[in-house]
Amino acid sequence: MSDAGLPAFPACGAAALEAARIMADIQIAQTMALAVQDAADHLRNVETIAATAQGTVLRRILESGVSDGAELLAAIQMMMSQGQDNLERVGNLARTVLDGMR
């Protein structure tokens, strides 16, 4: 088995423990970054769906002359708000985790 490409660490001792801690910190930071990115992607997708749905509802209102889409527009707005809340919650949790690593 080849060790090519792997960093050289002492078999034991403080240096190995410090190297392991640094590697773990990097993995945790990357995981938090991915979680925030996933939440941002989710919000972007929700915004796309919401814009499409709002356009469809508004087109119906304009075509029919009846403003019966108020409930749908409120539901769409709630969906947007929940997506924003999710991104904020994930961001805050990631910040808490990363602050705990200092």
N, C-alpha and C positions, 0 to 999 in steps of 0.2 A: 504494500500500500504506500503510495507516494504522499509526501507532505507538501508538495509543490503548491505554492499559492497561499499556504496557511502561515499566519504570523508565528514566529518562534516565541514560545513562552517557557519560562523555567518550569520544571516539573512540579515544584511546590513553592510556597513562600508568599510573601506579601505582594510581589510583582504579579504573580498569577492571579491572586485574588483581586487585585486592582484592575487587571486586564479583563477579568470576567465581569466585574462591576461595570466597567465602561461599556463592554459589549451589551450587557443587559440594559443599561441606560439608553443606548442607541436603539435597541429593539423596541423599548417602551416608547421612546420619542417617535419612532417611525409608525408604530401602531396608533398612537394618538393622532398623528398627522393624517393617517389613512381614515380614521374614524371621522375627523372633521371634514375631510374631503368627501367622504361618502354622504355626510349630512348635507354638505353644500350641493352635491350632485342631486340629492333627493329634492332639495328645495328648488333647484333649477327645473327639474322635471315636473314638480307640482306647479310651478309658475307657468310652464308651457301648457299643461293641461288646463289650468285655470283660465289662461288667456283665450284658449280655444273655446272653452265652455262659455265664458262670458260673451265672446263674439257670437256664438250660436244663440244664446238667450237674447241678446240685444237684437239680432237679426229677426228672431221670432216676434219680438215686441214691435219692431218697426213694421214688419209685414202685416201683423194682425191688428195693430193699433190698440191692443189690449195689454196692459202692464201686469200680466199675471206671472212674471218671472222674478218677482221680488224675493220669494223664498229660495229659488235656485241661486240667485246672485248672493244672498246671505250665506248659503251653504258653501258656495265657491270661496267667498271671503274667509269663512271659518277654516276651510282647507288650507288656504294660504297662510293664515295666522298660525295654524298648527305646524306647518312646515318651517316657518320662521322660529317658532318656539323650540322645535326639535333641534335646529341648528344652534340656537343659543344654548340649549341644555347640553348638547354634546361638546360645544366649545368650552363651556364652563367646567364640565367634568374633565376634559383634557387638560385645561389649565390647572385644575386642582391636582391631577396626577403629576403633571410636570413640575409644579411648584413643590410637591412632596419629594421630588428627586434631588432637590438642591441641598 
